[in-house]
């Protein structure tokens, strides 16, 4: 199962309006989303040409005034997660939602995947996010999504102030 589909039932109520799915892979969170990925797959509408393009998405006019930015299992791959989150703020409309879905380091050993640059733990990430972005975002929902062996992540839904 695609990682994003695991969390979709919990976040479906936020998925309306103009939606970006950053790191959508082979299936977007919803068909109406604009899919963005570094790989050219059938569900991808915008292919990132290099790994640093992700930090400059806010410069694209067609990606302005977005209602929802969804990103599943992307931040652990980025050199600068802070810069990525900052740039999403520039794309979101006031009242828009940033939804992050990340593997939790207690349940998923990031270092078994050589493409992962960071390991995040739910409580620590939540404190860091609040300390770093409290003036930009209000966290409206967050929780661990850990069930059986195939659910090992957490999510945060943050509303742009």
Beta strands, then each sheet from edge to edge (+ up, - down):
strand 1: 19-22
strand 2: 34-37
strand 3: 46-47
strand 4: 66-72
strand 5: 92-103
strand 6: 137-147
strand 7: 151-160
sheet 1: 3+ 2+ 1+ 4+ 5+ 7- 6+
end
